[in-house]
C-alpha cells in the first residue's frame, strides 16, 4: 500500500491488545492520498483481521505480512522493520527499483558475495520470519564459506559455525551437524582453552548431538 503512487501511510494503529481474545480484531491505517495541486486528503482504512487469521496457515504471504501484527507489536514497528529488511536485501550497485521477491531472487542472493545481503536473507528465512529452513541452511553455509575464504577472524567464523549448527539441527542433517559441532568445539578449545564457558557450552552441544 505504501508503494502505491500518491499514497503514503501516515499512521498505523494496532488495536489488538491480545491476539487470542474473542471479539473484533482490527488495525486502522490512515493514508495520505494525493489529489490535484499537490494537496492530499487523509483516508482511514480499517482491516478486520479475523479472516486473515483463518487464512494464515494456508497463505504464507498473508501470514508473513501480518505475523508481527498478530503478536501485538507497537505500531509502525513491523512496517519499518520490513522496509529496512527489504532495503538490505536489494543490490544497491544496480538501478533496479523493484522489491526483491521469488525463488530466483533467493538463488541470486545465495550466489552473491555480499555478507550484508546474505545476513538479511538469513534473517528473512529464519524461523521467526518466513521459516524457510532449507534456504536458511544454504544461506548460513554460504556465510561460513565466505568467512573462511576471506580469512575472517576466528570469532567471526565460530559465530557462523554455531549458526550453521542451528540450521542443520532444524533440517535434521545429523551427520553434518555432528561434524560441525565437533569442529566448533575443537576450534574453541584451541582458541579459548578447555575451561572457557564458550568451550564448555560447545562441548555440551557436541555431546548432546552425538548421543
Helices and strands as residue ranges (DSSP letters): E 7-14, E 26-34, G 36-38, E 40-48, H 50-55, H 60-70, H 77-89, H 102-111, H 115-124, H 133-149, H 154-170, H 174-192, H 197-210
